[in-house]
Amino acid sequence: KKNLMFSLIAGILIILSLIFVLALPTITVDDPTPANNTNQTQNWSYFNFTSDENLDMTYLYLHNNTAPAAGPRNMSNDSQTHWYLNLTLDEYAYNWTVQMVNTSNLTHSTNSSMYYFTIDYTDPTPKINVPVDNYNSTSVNVTFVLNCTDATSSVQYLELWSNFSGTWAYNQTNNSVHSGVNWNITVNGITDGYYLWGAYCNDSVGNNNYSIEN
């Protein structure tokens, strides 16, 4: 009976050991790692992860929307459970995953979900194409043709600004504009005078810019 009991205990311990060895590491994504579907306005990203068990290595897979997937990047660590990497990055839409490899004799690793983020630190470019600078009109109704371009992010809105009313303020807003596409609007009832007008636009990341034409 004792031998049987010892055999049962040994068998249970072996099973528990196998479960422990075969268990996959759990990944925790820590700040300030780019969260899913977020935007950044700086030219770097810091990736920061912890695991619930000791790791041999952690790899970051990162690629952008115009290039094929890059090979794994080895991450640094200050312990076997904390891994990090700081990268200088160009303006693109990116996606990333992380792979953690534990210290068991068997090769065991966990891959994270895929995360998407955009880096865009350049202001959009608004422009008024019509009328030209220092334009003189004999009509009280003037047509304006303006657009906004952004190489990385979508344009959130475009506005015509002026002091036709005597105060510098926005005149009209387009919330469905697309990058580089002209917006034609006519302002009616402009009285005689010398005026300023300009275009202002904002992109989906929060960058903004304006251009004044006389």
Stockholm file with secondary structure:
# STOCKHOLM 1.0

chainA/1-214         KKNLMFSLIAGILIILSLIFVLALPTITVDDPTPANNTNQTQNWSYFNFTSDENLDMTYLYLHNNTAPAAGPRNMSNDSQTHWYLNLTLDEYAYNWTVQMVNTSNLTHSTNSSMYYFTIDYTDPTPKINVPVDNYNSTSVNVTFVLNCTDATSSVQYLELWSNFSGTWAYNQTNNSVHSGVNWNITVNGITDGYYLWGAYCNDSVGNNNYSIEN
#=GR chainA/1-214 SS CHHHHHHHHHHHHHHHHHHHHHCCCCEEEETTSCCTTEEECSSEEEEEEEESSCEEEEEEEEEETTSCCCCCEECEESSSSEEEEEEECCSSEEEEEEEEEESSSSCCEEECCCEEEEECCSCCEEEEEESCTTCCCSSSCEEEEEEEECSSSCEEEEEEEECTTSSCEEEEEESSCCTTCCEEEEECCCCSSCCCEEEEEEETTSCEEEEEEC
#=GC SS_cons         CHHHHHHHHHHHHHHHHHHHHHCCCCEEEETTSCCTTEEECSSEEEEEEEESSCEEEEEEEEEETTSCCCCCEECEESSSSEEEEEEECCSSEEEEEEEEEESSSSCCEEECCCEEEEECCSCCEEEEEESCTTCCCSSSCEEEEEEEECSSSCEEEEEEEECTTSSCEEEEEESSCCTTCCEEEEECCCCSSCCCEEEEEEETTSCEEEEEEC
//
